[in-house]
Amino acid sequence: MSLERRQSLTLETPERSRTAPIRGYIDRTIRNLIATLPNPEELSPDDRRGIIARYTAVLEGNFIYWMTAAYLAVASEEARSIIQDNLREEVRDNHPGMLRKFALAARAVPTDSDALAVHRNLQNVRRFVARLSGEQIVTMMTFFEAFITRFMPYFADLATRQGSAEQEYTEVHGVVDLVHTQELFRALEAEMRLMHAPPPPATTLLEGIELLRTLIENIVHPTGGRERAHGSDAGDREADTRSTSTVADECRTAFSLPQDGRSPHSPRRAIT
């Protein structure tokens, strides 16, 4: 893909996009996650190793599996084609191998303890993916690709501080996942055009994002999880609730629905 095409993808914002509310929610969620990352200078070598190892334990054996689930679950040909291209690149360019090489060079190959640290939250995501709901999985994977792009500079810094000069994984994913994110928004838009109107509750569409956010927090903060990353006060929970409520209101607008949720359109496909 040309540089001009990549740059144009970063600027694409359809005037009547059904995904616009979800784009905003994803961006806010990622900004909050990035803001909670611990300062690498204040981490011990074992702390840095642990973040790299837990990330590797989650991504290496699950990313392609989850994207394959998205491919199996979507209904539109456009979404299927986009996800197929994503999978082809992951397999052809051996992205799991890139990640393994990155972890080896940083002396952060996952151990049983690393796998156990993320086991419960990883299983929650796997159970969610097993439902094979196209819109939900594509929403989650769009969020994941967008997060990975923003996370790569931090991830590379951790490895450098571990004495590693191996940067292929972070350099590649800092670029290609930006493109993948925009392509997955197109896939989500295609899926949402087939959705039963009115749209499902925002909590339904965003469930995968919340599960994955919890897993990411678990990768970074293995002993504190969400409470350590976000705090346990009522203000944080209220802010999350307000954000979800805003997405719900914006989804109604995006679908041109009256406030009571009744749709003037005929349904094409029910949400499962």
C-alpha positions as CSV (number, residue, x, y, z in Angstrom):
1,M,0.0,0.0,0.0
2,S,1.4,3.4,-1.0
3,L,2.3,6.1,1.5
4,E,-0.3,8.4,-0.1
5,R,-3.0,5.7,0.5
6,R,-2.0,5.3,4.1
7,Q,-2.1,9.0,4.7
8,S,-5.5,9.3,3.1
9,L,-6.8,6.5,5.3
10,T,-5.9,8.4,8.5
11,L,-8.0,11.3,7.3
12,E,-11.1,9.5,6.2
13,T,-14.1,10.4,8.2
14,P,-17.4,9.7,6.3
15,E,-20.0,12.4,6.7
16,R,-22.7,10.0,7.6
17,S,-20.7,7.3,9.3
18,R,-22.5,4.9,11.6
19,T,-19.2,4.2,13.3
20,A,-18.5,7.8,14.3
21,P,-19.7,7.4,17.9
22,I,-17.7,4.2,18.2
23,R,-14.6,5.9,16.8
24,G,-14.9,8.6,19.5
25,Y,-15.3,6.0,22.3
26,I,-12.3,4.0,21.0
27,D,-10.1,7.1,20.9
28,R,-11.1,8.1,24.4
29,T,-10.5,4.6,25.8
30,I,-7.1,4.4,24.2
31,R,-6.1,7.8,25.5
32,N,-7.1,6.7,29.0
33,L,-5.1,3.5,28.7
34,I,-2.0,5.2,27.4
35,A,-2.3,7.8,30.3
36,T,-2.2,5.0,32.8
37,L,1.0,3.3,31.5
38,P,3.7,3.4,34.2
39,N,6.8,5.5,33.5
40,P,9.4,3.1,32.0
41,E,12.2,4.9,34.0
42,E,10.5,3.9,37.2
43,L,10.0,0.2,36.3
44,S,12.5,-2.4,37.4
45,P,14.0,-4.8,34.8
46,D,11.6,-7.5,36.1
47,D,8.6,-5.2,35.7
48,R,9.6,-4.4,32.1
49,R,10.2,-8.0,31.3
50,G,6.7,-8.9,32.7
51,I,4.8,-6.4,30.5
52,I,6.6,-7.7,27.4
53,A,6.1,-11.3,28.4
54,R,2.4,-11.0,29.3
55,Y,1.7,-9.0,26.1
56,T,3.4,-11.8,24.1
57,A,1.5,-14.5,26.0
58,V,-1.8,-12.9,24.9
59,L,-1.0,-11.7,21.4
60,E,1.2,-14.5,20.0
61,G,-1.4,-17.3,20.2
62,N,-4.7,-15.3,20.1
63,F,-4.6,-12.4,17.7
64,I,-4.9,-14.4,14.5
65,Y,-7.5,-16.7,16.2
66,W,-9.7,-13.7,17.1
67,M,-9.4,-12.2,13.7
68,T,-10.3,-15.5,12.2
69,A,-13.4,-15.5,14.4
70,A,-14.3,-12.1,13.0
71,Y,-13.9,-13.5,9.4
72,L,-16.2,-16.4,10.3
73,A,-18.8,-14.1,11.9
74,V,-19.2,-11.2,9.5
75,A,-22.1,-11.1,7.0
76,S,-21.0,-8.5,4.4
77,E,-18.7,-9.3,1.6
78,E,-16.8,-6.1,2.1
79,A,-16.0,-6.9,5.7
80,R,-15.0,-10.4,4.8
81,S,-12.6,-9.2,2.1
82,I,-11.0,-6.6,4.5
83,I,-10.5,-9.2,7.2
84,Q,-9.2,-11.7,4.8
85,D,-6.5,-9.2,3.7
86,N,-5.6,-8.6,7.3
87,L,-5.3,-12.3,8.0
88,R,-3.2,-12.9,4.9
89,E,-0.7,-10.3,6.0
90,E,-0.5,-11.6,9.5
91,V,0.2,-15.2,8.2
92,R,2.3,-14.3,5.2
93,D,4.6,-12.0,7.1
94,N,4.7,-14.2,10.2
95,H,3.7,-11.6,12.7
96,P,3.6,-14.1,15.6
97,G,7.3,-14.9,14.7
98,M,8.1,-11.2,14.8
99,L,6.7,-10.9,18.3
100,R,8.5,-14.0,19.5
101,K,11.8,-12.6,18.2
102,F,11.0,-9.3,19.9
103,A,10.4,-11.1,23.2
104,L,13.5,-13.3,22.9
105,A,15.7,-10.3,22.3
106,A,14.3,-8.5,25.3
107,R,14.8,-11.6,27.4
108,A,11.0,-11.7,28.0
109,V,9.8,-15.1,26.7
110,P,6.5,-15.8,28.6
111,T,6.7,-18.3,31.5
112,D,3.9,-20.3,33.1
113,S,3.6,-17.5,35.7
114,D,3.1,-14.9,32.9
115,A,0.4,-17.0,31.3
116,L,-1.4,-17.5,34.6
117,A,-1.3,-13.8,35.4
118,V,-3.6,-13.0,32.4
119,H,-5.5,-16.3,32.3
120,R,-8.9,-15.2,33.7
121,N,-9.2,-12.1,31.7
122,L,-8.0,-13.8,28.6
123,Q,-10.6,-16.5,29.0
124,N,-13.3,-13.8,29.3
125,V,-12.3,-12.5,25.9
126,R,-12.2,-16.0,24.4
127,R,-15.7,-16.7,25.6
128,F,-16.9,-13.4,24.1
129,V,-15.3,-14.2,20.7
130,A,-16.9,-17.7,20.8
131,R,-20.3,-16.1,20.4
132,L,-19.3,-15.2,16.8
133,S,-21.2,-11.9,16.7
134,G,-19.7,-10.1,13.7
135,E,-20.4,-6.5,14.7
136,Q,-19.1,-7.1,18.3
137,I,-15.9,-8.9,17.3
138,V,-15.1,-6.4,14.6
139,T,-15.6,-3.5,17.1
140,M,-13.3,-5.2,19.5
141,M,-10.6,-5.9,16.9
142,T,-10.8,-2.4,15.6
143,F,-10.1,-1.1,19.1
144,F,-7.2,-3.6,19.5
145,E,-5.5,-2.6,16.2
146,A,-5.9,1.1,17.2
147,F,-4.5,0.5,20.6
148,I,-1.5,-1.5,19.3
149,T,-0.5,1.3,17.0
150,R,-0.5,3.8,19.9
151,F,1.2,1.3,22.3
152,M,4.2,0.5,20.0
153,P,6.5,3.4,21.0
154,Y,6.1,2.5,24.7
155,F,6.6,-1.2,24.0
156,A,9.7,-0.5,22.0
157,D,11.1,1.7,24.8
158,L,10.6,-1.1,27.3
159,A,12.6,-3.5,25.1
160,T,15.4,-1.0,24.5
161,R,15.7,-0.5,28.3
162,Q,16.0,-4.3,28.5
163,G,19.1,-4.1,26.2
164,S,17.4,-5.2,23.0
165,A,18.0,-3.7,19.6
166,E,15.3,-5.8,17.9
167,Q,12.6,-3.4,16.7
168,E,11.0,-5.1,13.7
169,Y,7.8,-6.0,15.5
170,T,7.2,-2.5,16.9
171,E,8.2,-0.7,13.7
172,V,6.0,-2.8,11.5
173,H,3.0,-2.6,13.8
174,G,3.3,1.1,14.4
175,V,2.5,1.5,10.6
176,V,0.5,-1.4,9.4
177,D,-2.0,-1.4,12.3
178,L,-2.8,2.2,11.6
179,V,-3.9,1.0,8.1
180,H,-5.6,-2.0,9.6
181,T,-7.6,0.1,12.0
182,Q,-9.1,2.3,9.3
183,E,-9.8,-0.8,7.1
184,L,-11.6,-2.4,10.1
185,F,-13.7,0.7,10.6
186,R,-14.8,0.2,6.9
187,A,-15.6,-3.4,7.7
188,L,-17.6,-2.3,10.8
189,E,-19.5,0.3,8.7
190,A,-20.4,-2.4,6.2
191,E,-21.7,-4.7,9.0
192,M,-23.7,-1.9,10.6
193,R,-25.4,-1.2,7.3
194,L,-26.9,-4.7,7.6
195,M,-27.9,-4.4,11.2
196,H,-31.4,-4.5,12.5
197,A,-32.5,-0.9,13.3
198,P,-32.5,0.4,15.9
199,P,-29.0,-0.4,16.8
200,P,-28.3,-2.7,19.7
201,P,-27.6,-1.1,23.1
202,A,-24.2,0.6,23.2
203,T,-23.2,-1.7,26.0
204,T,-23.6,-4.7,23.6
205,L,-21.5,-3.2,20.8
206,L,-18.8,-2.0,23.3
207,E,-18.7,-5.2,25.4
208,G,-15.6,-6.5,23.6
209,I,-13.8,-3.2,24.0
210,E,-14.4,-3.3,27.8
211,L,-13.3,-7.0,28.1
212,L,-10.1,-6.3,26.1
213,R,-9.4,-3.1,28.0
214,T,-9.5,-5.1,31.2
215,L,-7.1,-7.6,29.7
216,I,-4.7,-4.9,28.6
217,E,-4.8,-3.4,32.1
218,N,-4.0,-6.9,33.4
219,I,-1.0,-7.1,31.0
220,V,0.4,-3.8,32.3
221,H,-0.7,-4.0,36.0
222,P,-0.8,-7.7,36.8
223,T,-1.6,-7.4,40.5
224,G,-3.9,-4.4,40.4
225,G,-5.9,-4.7,37.2
226,R,-8.5,-2.1,36.5
227,E,-8.5,-0.7,40.1
228,R,-4.7,0.1,39.9
229,A,-5.0,1.5,36.4
230,H,-8.1,3.6,36.8
231,G,-8.7,4.0,40.5
232,S,-11.7,2.6,42.3
233,D,-13.6,5.8,43.1
234,A,-17.1,6.4,42.0
235,G,-16.0,9.3,39.7
236,D,-14.2,6.9,37.3
237,R,-17.1,4.6,37.1
238,E,-19.5,7.5,36.6
239,A,-17.3,8.8,33.7
240,D,-17.4,5.4,32.0
241,T,-21.2,5.3,32.4
242,R,-21.5,8.8,30.9
243,S,-19.3,7.9,28.0
244,T,-21.3,4.7,27.2
245,S,-24.5,6.7,27.4
246,T,-23.2,9.3,25.0
247,V,-22.3,6.6,22.5
248,A,-25.8,5.2,22.8
249,D,-27.3,8.6,22.0
250,E,-24.9,9.2,19.1
251,C,-25.7,5.8,17.7
252,R,-29.4,6.7,17.6
253,T,-28.5,9.8,15.7
254,A,-26.2,7.9,13.3
255,F,-29.1,5.6,12.4
256,S,-31.5,8.5,12.0
257,L,-33.8,7.2,14.7
258,P,-36.3,9.0,16.9
259,Q,-35.5,9.2,20.6
260,D,-37.9,6.4,21.6
261,G,-35.8,4.0,19.5
262,R,-38.5,3.0,17.1
263,S,-37.2,2.6,13.6
264,P,-38.8,3.9,10.4
265,H,-36.7,1.4,8.5
266,S,-37.4,-2.3,7.7
267,P,-34.9,-4.6,9.4
268,R,-32.5,-6.6,7.2
269,R,-30.8,-8.8,9.8
270,A,-31.3,-9.3,13.5
271,I,-28.5,-9.0,15.9
272,T,-27.6,-12.2,17.6
